Amino acid sequence: MNYYEARLLKTGKWNWTRMNDNVITTAGDCINHPEGHTTKEEAERCFYEYVLKNLKEFEVKFAQFKCEICDNWTSKGLETAISSRSAYFCDEHRNKESWIKSHPFTPDIKIISSY
């Protein structure tokens, strides 16, 4: 299992991390600045921004779902493998701003996954 969350480093700074078999490694965009963040929330916001930069479009053939924003029917949406989340959005609303509206940042992010 993989356990993702912001963790306090030995340096006294925070980073977004992954723990697997009790081995902790820096993950997400925090890889690009291993010096860490001042607060746990800063590290979580760094991860949230990473999710936003890595949204991918998907389509479900032969099915329709209501758009998260306007309730129009659609077969397409946005997803992120990073946090295993997805949402359906019509053509007009299939963008980062709509994702933020339907999935706003909330502190204390924790992800447990088997991938």
Backbone hydrogen bonds, N-H to C=O, Kabsch-Sander energy under -0.5 kcal/mol:
donor,donor_aa,acceptor,acceptor_aa,energy
2,N,113,S,-3.2
3,Y,19,M,-2.2
4,Y,2,N,-0.6
4,Y,111,I,-3.2
5,E,17,T,-1.6
6,A,109,I,-0.6
7,R,15,N,-2.7
9,L,13,K,-4.1
12,G,9,L,-1.9
14,W,37,H,-2.9
15,N,7,R,-1.8
17,T,5,E,-2.4
18,R,25,T,-2.7
19,M,3,Y,-2.0
20,N,23,V,-2.2
23,V,20,N,-1.9
24,I,22,N,-0.6
25,T,18,R,-2.7
27,A,16,W,-2.8
30,C,27,A,-1.1
31,I,28,G,-1.4
32,N,29,D,-1.8
33,H,30,C,-1.0
36,G,33,H,-1.8
37,H,14,W,-3.3
43,A,39,T,-1.6
44,E,40,K,-2.3
45,R,41,E,-2.9
46,C,42,E,-2.0
47,F,43,A,-1.8
48,Y,44,E,-2.5
49,E,45,R,-2.5
50,Y,46,C,-1.7
51,V,47,F,-2.4
52,L,48,Y,-2.2
53,K,49,E,-1.9
54,N,50,Y,-0.9
54,N,51,V,-0.9
55,L,52,L,-0.9
56,K,79,E,-2.7
58,F,77,G,-2.0
60,V,75,S,-2.9
61,K,59,E,-0.6
63,A,60,V,-1.0
65,F,74,T,-3.1
67,C,72,N,-2.8
68,E,88,Y,-2.6
71,D,67,C,-1.3
74,T,65,F,-2.4
77,G,58,F,-2.1
78,L,87,A,-2.4
79,E,56,K,-2.4
80,T,85,R,-2.2
84,S,80,T,-0.8
85,R,80,T,-1.3
87,A,78,L,-2.2
89,F,76,K,-1.6
94,R,90,C,-1.0
94,R,91,D,-0.5
95,N,93,H,-2.1
99,W,95,N,-1.9
100,I,96,K,-2.5
101,K,97,E,-2.1
102,S,98,S,-2.4
103,H,99,W,-2.6
111,I,4,Y,-2.2
113,S,2,N,-2.3
